[in-house]
Amino acid sequence: MFEQIACILSDLTEGEVKATEITRDTKLVADLDLTSLDVVNAIVAFEDEFNIEIPDDEIKDLETAGDIEDALKKLVNE
C-alpha cells in the first residue's frame, strides 16, 4: 500500500521527488511542497485507487505519508 501512496505523491511533485525518496515521515507540504490543491488531488487519487471515501474531518490530520497510510489502512479494512 505504501508504494502506491508514494507513487501518487511523487506524481504530484511532477517527478521532483521520486517515490523511493518518500518515507512515512515525509511531510506533504514542508517536504513535498504540495499546495492545498495538490493535497485535494491526492485525496481524490487515494479515494479512487483504494475505492474508499476519506471523511472531510480526517483530511486535516493527514500531514505525512505515514498519516495517509494509517488512515487508508483503517478505511480499507472497515
Secondary structure by P-SEA (a helix, b strand, c coil): caaaaaaaaaaaaccccccccccccccccccccccaaaaaaaaaaaaaacccccccccccccccaaaaaaaaaaaaac
